[in-house]
Amino acid sequence: MSQIPGLEKVLIANRGEIAVRITRTLSRLGIASALVAHAEDAGSLAAQAVDEVHPITGETPVSAYLDGAQTIAVAKRIGADAIHPGYGFLSENADFAESVIAAGIRWIGPSPDSMRRLGDKIESRRFVAGLGVPLTPSASESEDPKTFAARAARVGFPLLIKASAGGGGKGMQIVREASALPQAIELARSAAVRYFKDERIYAERYVESPRHVEVQILADTHGQVFHLGERDCSVQRRFQKLIEETPAPGLAPVLRRAICERAVQIARAADYHNAGTVEFILAPNGEFFFLEMNTRLQVEHPVTELVTGIDLVEQQLRVAAGEKLALQQETIRSKGVAIECRLCAEDADHDFRPAVGELLVFRPAEGPGIRFDGGIAEGQTITTAFDPMLAKLVVHAEDRSSAIRLAIRALEETVILGCTTNASFLARILEHPEFQAGRVETGFIPAHADSLEPASLADAERRLLLAAAALSNRDFLERANAVPEPFASMGGWRN
């Protein structure tokens, strides 16, 4: 029986690890779970975890998940009370949210008006500027496409070209001189159309050596707005976050309070409901600027859950059901330090080229303080059809140094054979003296590229180590020595 009145069945409009993550909370609360799935995900861990799976189609797997009308049709047919979009895909599409509500289905997210006001990067900057929140100088293409390049150049270099409807760093371009501006504009626009079906882009002044600090927000429909502390997401590669932690290291209490209060101010002024994240750029001199607001659940939400003990998906469900959140700002406390590492199917030792293959062996690390949010299983074939993130390894310890040591150990103990991942690269970041000292910024990886290179290993030694790893794993040996049909059915007979 559902613990949240009005929510008996929820359709998850997503895939992979976030679909598995949402299912866990639904199951705990006695709510039936349903999933839309492209054929590419028919046998996925997410499909195995839910109560119901409903096929969707498209020219590509991604286009299937971006087909909002198809998803709503499934929800109506199966009698779903609500749709949870996870993150990515349709999660920040205000038109989709509006269509869900118009169909008489609860939308587990903010109102479409709030999404347009804050989820759209251009509109959110206009809105926040009216609140007196600090912003970097910017120019929007939609104001006058013909003069955009000239207006962007007047903002001053270096520039950051971004998609208005975007998120996750998709398609962002840094421009350091006028000659590179036209190409960067075309690349950013192309990415905006590809990932978000919205070609609008804008330019903003790029702050050199910044930190990326964000604040987790929760707000209900009864006027309550809470912050659950901040996260540091500075360690990135090409604007894609790789390691996130909370609390942000080395932040003075006065600065931490100011950033969190600004986030609450923005959410309250926007009449925001549900979970959201207000992101800021923190300059080396201590100034901070509003970056954007993600009007959805964040990939890195587990670190906040671990230090606060609050299930953010559950709170999303309760807000969507119209409940008043049983929280008080003064009693929300963060305990210890949590770090999240994004495990991706990438070959970090060869320019991060995409990795593919069948997962022959998958053994995530286990133990106190270790949480593994994944959507992969042995036997699954990893392709380039989707984002390369396979899973998230998250740790929680009493202090930062202990959390770093635990994360390194967990990465080393996680066994993945059959598909190359960035696990060893993540461990090298965590082992780096500058990271351990808390001296992080968004250019951390390129700034320390040489010292993040793997130790050289002779080819012969590498082959021996790989062979030893394979031969020490029983499941791998059973696969290698398995007798194929029809010979397996012939008993001991030999020709």
N, C-alpha and C positions, 0 to 999 in steps of 0.2 A: 504494500500500500504506500502511495506517495506521501512523503513528509511535507510536501509543499502543495497546498490546495490549488486546484486549477491546472496543475502540471502532472498529467498522467503519462504522456508520451512526448518525447522531444526528438525532432529530426536534426541530425548533425549534418550541416552542409559543408563538409570538409573531409580531410583524409589524414593518413599518417599519424604521427605521434599526438597531435592535438586532438584528433578524433578519439584516440585511445584514452587520452587524459580526461576529456569531457565525459566519456562513458563511465569512468571509474566513479566520478562524483554522482552521476545519475543513478548508477547501481546502488551506491551507498544510501541514497535518499529514496530508494524504492520507485524510481521513475523509469519507465520503459524507454529504451534507446533504439533509434532507427538511423540508418546511414544511407546516403546516396553514394554510389560508387561506380566509377568507370570500370570497364572490363580489365584495365591495367591493374586495378586494385581489388579484383574479385576475390582473391584468396589472401588478402593482406591481414595483418594482425588486427587492424581496426575492424575489418569485416567479420573477423572471428569473435571480436569482443562484444559487439552490439547484439541486441535482440532480433533486429530485422535489417536486411540489406536490400536496397532497391536500386536497380541499374539505371544509369544515365548514359547518354551517348553524345558524341560530338565529333567534329572533324579531327580534333586532337584531344588527348586526355584533359589538358588544361581548359580548353574551350567547353568541355562538358561541365566542369565545375563552375565555370563562369556563366552558365545558362540558368539565370534566375527563374525564368518562367517554367523550365522543366522541373526545377527543385520545388517550386511552389505547387505545381501539379501533383508531385509525389506526396507532399505534405497533406494536401487536401484529400487525396485518394486514401491515404492510410489513417486519416483522422488524427494527425499530430497536433498537439496543443500549442507547440512553439517550435521555432527554428533557432538553433545555435550556430552561428557562422564561423566560430573559431577565430583564426587570424588569416590574413591573406584572402585571395579569391574575392568573395562577395562581402566580406566583413565590414568594409568601409564604403559600401555602395548605398547611398541614401535612397536612390530610386528603388533598389531591391527591397530595402527595409520598408519603404512606403507600400510597396506591392504586397509584402508579407502581411502587414497590418490591415490593408484593404481587403485581403482574403479572409480576414477573421482569425488570423493566427498570431500568437504572441511573438514579438521580436525580442530576442535576448541580446539587447544592446541599447545604445542611446536612441533618442527619438530622431527621425529623419531630419528635422529642423536643426537639432544640435549637431548632427553629422555634417550637414552642409555648412554650418557656421564654423565648426572647429575641425572636422575631418578634411575639408578642402583646404589645402595649404595656403592658397591665395586669400580666400575669405577669412581664414582664421587669423592671418596677420593683420588684416584690416580691423577685425573685431578686437583683437588684443591691443592694437595700437590705441584704440579708444579708451582702454582701461589704464593707460599709462605704463604698461609693461614694456621694459626695454626690448628693442628689436634691432637687428642689423639692417642697414640700408638695402633696398631691394627694388626690382622692376618686374612688372608682369607683362607677358606677351599679349594677353587678351585685351589689355588697355588699347594697344595699337600695334598689331603685328608688324607693320612696315617699319616702325621706328624702334622695335624692341632691341635689336642689336646695339643701336646707338645709345639708347637709354641705359641698357645694361652696362655698357662700357663706361658711362658717366658715373655709375655706382662706384666704380673703381675696382682694380684687380688686386688680389685674386678674387675670382667669382665662383659661385657654386650654382650650376644650372640644375633645376629640379622639376619633377612632375608635380602638378598641383594636386592630383588625385592619388598620388602615390604613397608609398611607405616601404620600409625595409631597405632603403637605399637603392632601390631599383632604378638604374639608368642615370644616376647622378653623375655630373661631370664637373671637375675642377678646371677652371680656365685661368691661366696666369698671364696671358698676353692677348692683345686684340686679334692677332692673326689666327689664333686657334678658336675664336669665338663662333664663327659660322658652323664649323664642323661639330662643335660641342652642342650647339643648339639643335642641329639635325639629329644627333645621336640621342639626346635627351627626349626629343619629341617622339622619335621612333620607339623608344623604350616605353614612353608613357602610353602610346597606343597599344603596344604589344601586351603590357602587363595590366593596364587599367582601362583600356578602351576609352581613353580621354587624352587628347593631344595637348591640353593646356600645360604650359610650363612657365617658370619664372626664374629670375636670377636674384641671388642675394650675396652680399659681401661675405667672403670666406674668411673666418677668423683663423689665423695661423696657430698651430700647436694648441688646439682647444681640448677640453675634456667634454665628454658627452654625459650629462647627468639628467636623469629623468625621475619624475615623481609619480607613484602609483596613486590613483584616485578611485574612490568608491562613493557613489551618491545615489540616494533613493528618490522616490517621487513624493516624499514627505518633507522635502527641504533640507535634508541632512547631507552634508558633504564632508568626507573624511580623506585624509592622506595617510598612506601606510608607509611613509618614509621614501627615501630616494635610492636609486640604483646608479652605479657607474657602468657605462657601456662603452668606454673609450677604446678598448682594444678591438679594432675593426680591420677588415681587409676589403678594400674597394667599397667602403660604406656598409659592408655586411658585418654585423656584430659577431664576434667569436667568443668572447669571454665577458660575462657580466657579474657584478657583485653588489652586495648590499651589506652594510652601509658603504657609501662612497669613501674611499680611503683619504685621510688627511683633510677632511672638510671641517672647517671651524664651526662650532655650534651656532654662531650667529649667522653665518652664511647658509648653513643647512636649514635653519629655521626660515630664513628669508626666501629661499627657493621653494620650500614646501608651502609657505603661506601664499606665494604668488600662484602656485598651481591651484590651490583651493579657491583663490579669488577668481581665476579664469573659469573654473568649472562652475562655480556658483553663479557668476554673471551670465553664463551661457545656459543656465537652467538645465545643466547636464545631469543625466541619470545613467546608472549602471557603472561598469568599470571603464577606466580610461587612463591614459598616461600622458602627462604633460612633459615635453622634452625641452631641455635647455642646453645652450652652448656656454661653457664656462671658460672664460679667457684666462691666460696665465696671471693677469693682474688682479683676478678676483671678480671682475665684472661678469655678469651672466645675462644672456639674451634668450628670449623665447625662440624656440626652433619650430616646433609644431606640436599638435596634439594627435595622438593615435586613439581614435574613438572605438576601441576594441580591446580585447585581451591581448597582452603582449607575449611574445615567445619566451621572454625571460621572467614571466610571472612566478615561476617556482621559487626563485630566491626570496621573493617577498613572502610567499607562503611559509617558507621554512623558518624565517626569523620572527614572523608575527603569529604563526599558528592559525592563520585565517585562510580558509579555502575560498579562493577568489571566484571559482566557477559556481560554487554554492551561492555566494553573495549575488552573482549575476542572475541566477535563477530566481532568487527571492525578490530582487528588485523588479524583474520582469513580471513576477506574479503580483506585484503591487504591495509587497510587505514593507514595513518600516524596519530598517536594519537595526539589529540589536547590538549596536556598537556605540562607543563614546570615544572621542578623540583622545581624551586624557588617559584612557585605559589601554589604548593601542600601544604596545611596547615591542621594540625589536630586541631580540636576544641573540647574541652571537653574530657570526658572519657566515654568509652563504655565497657560494661561487657557482656559476653555471658555465659549462663548456659545451659548445655546439660541435657535435661529431658530424662531420660532413664527408661525403664520398668524393674526396679530392686528393690528388697526389701533390702534397705540399712541397715535396722535393723536386718536382718537375713543373714549376710555375703554376701550381694548383690546377692542373688540367683535370677535367671531370673523370671520375672513375666509375666503371661499371663492372658487373659480374654477379655471380650467384653467391649468396652468403652460405658458405659451406659450414662454417662454425661461428656461432655468436654466443659469447658468454660475458654478459655485463658484470662489472664488479659489484659486490654486495658487501653489506656490513653496516654497523652503526654510523649514522650521519651521511649515508650515501643514498641518493634518490636517482633513479634512471627513468626518464620519460622517453619512451621510444615507440616506434611504429613498425619495427622491422623484426623479422624472425628467420631462423635457419631455413634454407631452401628458397628464400625469396630472391628474385632477380632484380638487381639495382640497375636502373636505366637512367637516361638523361631526360626523361619525359617531365620530371618535376624538379623542384628546388633540391640541391644536393644535400641538405641537412637530413641526416638519418635519425638522430636522437640527441637528447640533452642529458649530460651527466652533471648532476647537481650535488653539491656537498654542503654540510652545515657543521660548524665547529664553534668552540667558545671564543676564539679570536682569529684574526686574519692569518697569522703564520700557521696556525693549526689547520685552518681551512685549506690553505695552499698545499700543505704537505699531504692532506687527505685527498685533495683533487689529483695531485701528481700520482699518488699510489693507486687511486681508482682508475686513472687513465692507463697506467702500466698493467693493471690486472685485468682490464677489459680485453677480451680476445675476439677479434674479428678476422676471419680468414675467408678469402674469396673475393674481397673487394677492398681496395686501398682506401684508407681514411686519413684524416689529419690528426689522429690521436697523439702521435709522437710530437708533432709540431705544437699542439696545444700544451703538452708537457714542457716543451722547451720554453714557451712563453712564461709559464708559471715558475720555472726555475730561474728565469732571468733576474739578475740583481736589481735592475731598475723596476721591474714589476713587483718584486718582493718589497721594494722600498716604497711602493705606492706611487711612483713617478710615472703615471700613464697619461697618454693623450691620444687623439685619434690617429696620429701619424706614428704610433709606437712601432708597428710592424715594419714599415719601410725604413724608419730611422735606425732600427736594430737588425736590419736584414742579414748582415754578415754574421752577427753573433747568434742568429736564430737558425743558421744553416746546420744540418745534421753533421755529426762527426763522420769523417771519411771511413769507409769500410770496404775492404777489398772484395771484389766480386766473388771470389772463391769462399771467403768467410761468410758473406751474405747468403750464398746458396746453402752452406752447411747449417746456418742458423735457421733458415726457413724449413729445411728438411727436418731438423731436430724438432722444431715446433709442431710440424705436421705429424710426425711419427709419435709424438708424445700425447696426441689427442685421440681418444678411443673412437669418438664419433667419426672423425676424419678417416681413421683406419678402416672402420666398418664400411664407409662409403667406397673407399678405394678398393677394398677387397670383395665387395659385393658381387655376386654372380648374377649376370643379367638373365632375363627370360629369353628363350624358353629353357635355358640350361639349368636354371635354379630349380625347375620342377622335375628334373631327371634323376634326382637323388645322387647316389654315388657312381652311377654308370658313366663310363668314359669311352670315347671312341678311340 
